[in-house]
């Protein structure tokens, strides 16, 4: 690989005797990996587990497979998986993933939260936030809001609110050169310093949202000390109540430059791409944060339609706040402030649509529920899966009553669909359809 000359000179100086092995690693193939989704009821035993990780595996998964389509797996390279693993939020926490697209860190954080607490998953890019929302929907979590905001605007809505903030900052991208050589086109000698300045601007607003006694996980996909250790040093100077927490060095992770608590991932040591991660703890005594919480806004008629559907189709009630936007019904996590001033891409879990005289369940609800949470399910085989995801109806070889069913493939949800006269109508979203 033809690396920038300034980059070579920089890391020859930084790495010394290790530089030749480091540069040689750029000619190796990028390492592919994925995580399994513990929120899904039907699990599959995969080979090549990544050591010392709860859900990580080496290898590739087809984006057209039932495992991917139902959200059982999420592709994410091994070094990137270390960010949320370092965070490891406890159940019930309020968590902010500040720069979240395309969704690897957020879906990983949701695995730890296990449908408890709250995740606000944000990205400032409108285009990328839509991809983020799609990936989170497929993952099937219920306790997440996707926003499309700057850190400055979010800070006005969520002051001292989050128990944990994860910030994978916009960086010089050196750790992605092997996986994405086009990233080298943007790199120049001063680029890391420019990125570090931007990260500090964002962090100044982010820290306003950290609850007293909370924790900050800061990461980049670069090796630049101007960003990584430089930004951590700045955080410690500007916010003296922050204290570094040691990051366990596993699978070839190494200590930082004159900063042993942080972790670096180099491809000649770690089986993956480039990453840096640090965890900082607010050492002040924790305080309870209260805010004006969102309330349900359903009409009595809408409440009746939803309750009728839930009584007929769901085995137990869903916890959260019901809100309607237009004719669309959403389930919001409890404890949210008023979000009227926030650009929302995914307002909690989309439950469905109110239509004339009835309620129609959403695709997202069918992904999020496990089969034991639904009274009426129908399992389709791999051949029927190929027919269904291409947008066609499925002829059933069994006689079942007409009505709504959660569609299952290999045991996990693929949305809701209607059965009429022995035919499974197609409710798979048009924008997601594909040919197997």
N, C-alpha and C positions, 0 to 999 in steps of 0.2 A: 504494500500500500504506500502511495506517495504522500507522506505526511508533510505538513507545512514545515519549512526550515526553522522558523522561530519556535515552533512546537518541539521539534527535535532538540534544539539547543537548550530549551528550557528544562526538559525532562532528563537530558543527559546530566545537567547540573544538579537537579533535584534528586535523582535516583542513583547516580554514581554507578557502582558496579552492577546494579540491577537493570540499568537502562537497556542493554542488549536484549535481555529476555523480555522486557516490557515491550520494546519495539517489535520483536519477533512475533509476539502474540497477536498483533494486528493482521497478520497473514493467516491466522487460524479462522475457522468458521465460527460465526456468532453462535452462542449457545441458546437454544430454544427451551422453553419450559412453560408450565402451566400450574394452576392451583385448582384443587377441587373445592366445591362449594358445600360447606357443612349445613347450610340452611335447607338443602334439598333432602327429602326423605330417602329416596332410592339412590344409594351410593354404589360405586363401581371400584373394584380393586385395580389400581394402576401400578405398573412397574416403575422402576427408576425413581424412587422417592429421593428428594433432596434431603441430605442428612440434617438433622436438628431443626426441621421445620414441620409444622403440624399438617399442612395441606399441599406442599410443593412437590412437583415431579419434573424431571427432565423429559424433554420430548416435545412433539408437536401434536396438536389436535386439529382436525378438520373443522373449519367454520360451518360446514354443512352437515355435521354429524348431529344425531339426537342429543348427545352429551353437551355440545356447545349450544344448540338451539334452545334447549330447555334450561340453560344456565347452570348445569352441573359442573362445568369447567370454565376457567378464564385463563387465556394465554397471557403470560407475564414472565419476562426473563428473570433469572435467579437473583441478580443483584438488586433489581427493583423490588423484589419480594421482601428484601430485608428492611425496607423503610417501615411498613406497617407492622412487621414482626418486632422491630425495636419499640414501636409505639405500644403494641399489645393493649389496647384500651380495655378497661374492665367493664363488665355488663352494667348498664344503667348510666354510663357517662354521656355527657354532652360533648360531641367531638366536631371539630371543623377541619375539613380537608380543603385548604385554601386555594390550591392550584391543582385541581383534581383530574382534568381530562387527560387521557381518555377513560379512566375509571379503574385502573389497576389497584391503586392505593385505596380508593374508596371501597371497592368490593371486598378487599382484604380486611379493611377496618370493620366492615359490616359482618364479616365472619366472626370476629372477636365479640362484637356487640350482641350478636345472636337475637336480633329483633327486639332488643331492649334499648333504653336510652334514646339518643338522637344523633344522627349524622347530618350535618349541613355540608353538602358536596358542591363546591363552587369552582367556576372557571370564568375568567374575564372575557374569553373569546366566545362570541355568540355561536359560531360554527362548531367549535370544539365542545361547547356545553351541550349541544344537541346530541352529539355522539356519546358524551358522558351519560346523559339521561337514558339513552337507548341501552347502554351497557348495564346500567344500574337496574333498569326495568327487567332485563333478562335475568339478572342475578336473583331477583325475587324478594328483596328486602322490603320491609314495611315501614321502617323507622328512619327514612331519609328524605331530605328536601334537596333538590338540585337548583342552584341559583347561578345567575350570570351577572356578576357584579365585581366592582373594584373593592379592594380591601378597605378603602376609605369609606365607601357607602355602607358596607357591611358593618363597620365599626359603630356607625350611628344607630344601628338596629340591635346589635348584640354586645352592648358594653359589659365587660367583665362577666361574660356569660359561659364560656366554654371551659370544661375541665381539661381538655386537651386540644391543641392545635397542631396539625401536621402541615408543614409547608415545604413542598418540593419545589424549590425556587427556579424561576427562569434563569438558565445558566449558559455557560459557554459550550456545553454539550460534548466535551472531549471524550467522555465515556461512551458516547454513541458512535464514534468515528467508524468502528469496525462494523457495527450493525447498520449504520446509515452514513455511508461515505459523503453524502451530500452535505452533511453537517459541517464538513471542513470548509465549505465555501464561505461560511459566515465567520469563521475563526480568523482573528488577527491578534497581534501581540497585546493590544490594549483591550481586547474584547472581554477577557475575564474581569478586569477592573470595572468596566462599564456595567457588566452584569452584577457585580458585587454592589455597586451603588444603587441599582434598581432593587435588588433584594433588600437592602437596608430600608429603602423607602416603604416597601410593602410591609416589612416587619414592624416598622414603627406604628402602622395602623393595626397590624395583627395583634400586637401585644396589648392593645386597648381592649381586645375581645377575650383575653385570657383571664379566667377567674382567678382570684387570689388562691394560691396553693395549687394551681394547675401546672401542666407540663407542656413544653413545646418540643416538637420533633422537627428538626431542620435537616433537609437533605438536598443534594444536587446529583446530577449525573455527569459530574466533571471531577477532575483531579486538581484543579487550579487552587492553590493555597490562598490566592487573593480573595476568592469567594469563600471556600470552605472554612478553614481555620481563621482566616481573616474576618469573616462575618461573625463567627462564634466569639472571637476575641472582642469584637465591637459590641455584641450583645451583652457580654459579661461586664464590660465597662459602662455601658449605658444603663443597664438594668442590674444593679448590684445585688438585688434579691434573687437573681437567677443563679443556679448552681449546676455545673455539669454532672450528669449521671453517667457512670461508666457503661459503655455499650459492649456486651459480650462479643468477643472476637471468635466467630465460628466459621468453619468451612474455608479458611484461608483469608479471612478479613484481617487487616493489620491496623496498628495504631496510627493516629494522625501525626502530622509534622509538629514535633514539640508539644503535642497535646494527646496524651495517651488515652484519655477517656473516649474520644471519638473514634470512628471506624472508617477505614478506606477499603475499597475493593478494586484491586488491580487484576486484569485478566491473566497475568502470569502467575498469580497466586490463587485467585478465586475463580471458580468455574462459572463465569458470567461476564457481563459487561462492566462498565465503570460506574461507581457510586460512592457517595460520601454520606454519612449519617451521624447526627449528634442529637443527644437528648438533654434538655435543660429543664430543671425543676424550679418552680417558684417556691421559695423556702418560707414565705410568710404563712402564718396559720390560715387554714381554709376558712372561707366565709360562705354563708348560704346566699345564693343569688335568687332574687324574686323579680318577676316582671309581669306585666299585664298579659295574660295568656289568651290565645285565640279561642273563640267559642264557636259552637255549631250555629249554622245559619239556615238550616233546612226549614221549609214550610211543613205544616202538619201533613199535607198530602204527600210530599216527597218522603217524609219520615215513614209514612205508612207503606209506600211502595218499596222502600228499602227493607223495612222490617218484614214485609211479606216475602220478599225474595230471600232474605237471610234465613227466615224460619224454614222455608222450603228446601234450601240448598246447602246451608252451612251447618256444621255440627255444633258450633259454639260462636259466641259473639266476638267481634274484633275490637281490640282496645285502641282507643285514639279519639280524635275529634273529627266529627263528620262535617265537611263543608262542601257547599255546592258553588260552582263557578259556571254561570250560564246553565246548561243542562247536565254538566259533568259533575259527578260525585267523587270526592276524594276523602281519604282517611289520613289525617295529619297526626304526627307524633304529638303526644301530650307535652305541655311545658313550653311550647313555642310562643314567642312574642308576636305582636301584630306585624305582619309581613307586607302591608299595603305598599310600602315604599321600596320594596325589593323586587327586582326582575327575577321571576320564578320560571324555571324550565320544567320542573317536575314537582308538583305540589303534594308531596307525600305519595301514597298509593292510590292510583286511579282505580276506583271501584266499578265504575260503569256510567251509563247514560240514562237519564230520565226521558222516556218517550211517552207518547200519548197513552195514558192509562196503564203504564207498566215501567219496570226497570230492566235494563239490559246490561248484563255483566261485561266487564272489560277483558281484553287480552291480558293486561297486567295482573288482574286479580287471579286469573287462571294460572299464571306463572308463579305467583307468590304463595298460593295455598298448597299444602300437601294433601295427598289423597284422603287422609283420615280426617281432614277438616271439611270435606265436601260429601254430601249425601249421594250424589249421582256422578259417577265417573265412567269413562269409556276408554279402554286401552287400545291403541292402534299399533300395528306391527310396523316393521321397517319399510315394507313395501307401501303400506298405507300412509306412512310418514312422508315418503317421497311424493305421493299424490297430493297430500294435504298442504305441504309447504309450498308446492308449486301453484296453489290457488284453486285446486279442483275439489269437487265433492267426493266423498268416499262412500262407496256402496258397502253397507254392512252385511255380514253374513250371519247376523243374529237378529232376533226380533226383540226390540226393546221399546218401551213407551216413548212417545214424542216428548220433547222438552229440552231444557238446557242441561248440558253435561260438561264437566271438566274433562278436557281431552288429555290423556296421558300417553307418553311414549317412553318405554323403558322405565316406567314407574314415576316419572316426573311430569309436572304440568306443562301443557303447551297451549294454554288459553282455554276459554269456554267456547262451545259451539252448540248449535241446535240440531237435534235429531228429528227428522220428519219422514214418516213412512219408510223407515229402514235406510234412510240416507243421512249421512253426517254432512250438514251444510258447512260451507267453508267460511270461517270467521278469522282466518289467519290474515294479519294486516297486509294490505297490498304493497306497502313500501318495504316489507321484509321478505317477500316471496322470492324463492329461488328454485332452480332446477338441480336436483341431486345428481 
